[in-house]
Amino acid sequence: MNTSNIGWQSYSLDRYAHDLVAQRKDEDSEVLNQVHKMRSTVAFGLERFWGEQHRLDGAKAAYWKAMWHTLAKILQDAGIALPNDATNLWEFNREHRKIALAVLTQLCDCAIWWTQRYK
């Protein structure tokens, strides 16, 4: 797929973010605040973000995993298959990687807004 000709699409990022946060709004603040850590981890790349769901335990890990699967769904709707393992992430198409990071950044920003809204 040639991604250079894709027009702007919202892909319902705000709705997805809302749903992720709303499912956890009654969790303790440590779990809910994981989204702030998610947003800062984006700067370190997809591999680091993906790995956090395996490093953490319980509800925190589940939140990271849900965010990753949501990102994968959004990208799939855009015609991009997001790898779900470290080896294939290292070999992920460079242009698709840029798109994935941009979408993940915005998804996390939306989730932060909803987190603040529910506090």
N, C-alpha and C positions, 0 to 999 in steps of 0.2 A: 504494500500500500504506500502510495506517495503522500506523506503527511504534510508536505509543503503547501498543498492546495486546500487544506482543511479550513473551512470558515469557522468563525466563532460559534461555539455552542456552550450553553451553560451546563449541560449534563446534570442538572439538578443537584449541584454540589451542596447547596445550602440545605436542601431537603434531606440528603443523605447524612450530612453532619448533624442536623437536628435529630434524626432518628437514632444515630449512634449515641448522642448525648442523652436523649430522653430515656433510652433504655437503661442508662446508668445514673440518672439524676438522684436516685435514692441510695446510691452507694456512698461509702465514706469519701470524704474529700480527697484522700490520698489517691483513690482510684480515679475519681472524676478529674483530678488535676493532671493525670497522665497525659492529657492532650497538650499541655504546655511543654512537657518533655518531648512529646512526639514532634511538635513544631520545631523545637530546637535541634532535634536529631535529623531532620530533613537535610540540614546543611552538610551532614556527614555522608549522605548518599543513601541510595536504596538498600544496599547491603546491610548497612548499620541499622536502618529502620526495620527491615525484615527480621534481623537477628534479635531484636528486643523481645519479640513475642516468645522466643525460645529461652531467653535469659531470665525472664521474670516468671513469677508463679501466680496462680489463682486468677482473681478478677483483673488484676493489672495485665497479665499476659493475654487474657481473653479480650480485653479492650484493644490492645495492639493488634491482635489477630483479626478482630472485627474490622478495624480501620484498614488493614492490609487487604482483606477480602473485599471491602467496599471499593477501595482503589482499583482492585483488579476488575470488578464489575463495571466501574465507570470507564476504564480504559478499554475493556472488551466492547462496550457500546460504541467506543470511538474507533474500533477496528484494530486495537493493539492488544496483543497477548502478553500479559505481565507474567514473567517467570515466578515460580513459587519455591525456588531453592537457590542456595548461594551460588552454586556453580554456574547455573544459567543466568543469574543476575549479572555476573561478571562479564558475560558474553552478550548481554542485552544490547540491541541496536542503539547506537549513540543518539540518534534523533528521537527514538522512542523513549530513551532514558530521560532526555530533557523534558519531553512532554509529561512523562510520569512524575518527575520531580515538581514541575510547575503545578500539575493537578493536585498532587499530594500537599504541596504548600498551601494552596487555596482551600483544600478540604480541611486541613488542620486549622487554618485561620477561621473558617466558618464554625468549626467545632469549638474553638476557643470562645467565639462570640456566644454560642448557645450555652456553653458551660457557665459563662458569666451571667447570662440571662437567668439560668435556673438557680443560681446561688442566692 
